[in-house]
Amino acid sequence: MMALVAMEQPLSLSAEHIRTEKLKVLQAIAPLAADDVVLGQYSRSQVGCGYLEEPSVRNKASCTETFAAAVLHIDNPRWAGARPPVLAAAPLRRLFTPRGGEQASR
């Protein structure tokens, strides 16, 4: 998804042209540095239990990450000076905005 959003406009909508532009943007991403990445595990909150309290989690001392965020450094003219974030998380019962407000139920 990130490559589709970050790529330049392809010459046409053919699979080959789209693949070429996605490859260009992926090759322009600098290797991640430790300062650009945050890893975490969801915990108990007002809306639900934490990862370690999930019935399917057998190892109650698990350090498994359930959330990752990274800031990308894309070395091309379109993204010069911009640092787009990429987020990934375990399925949540509710979605939240970056400011913490509830957005929708699943």
Protein Blocks (a to p, Z undefined) as FASTA:
>chain_A
ZZmmmpccdfblcfklmmmmmmmmmmmpccddfklpccddddddfkbccfklpmklmblm
bcbdfbdcdddddddfklgoiacddddddddfbdcdfkopafbdZZ
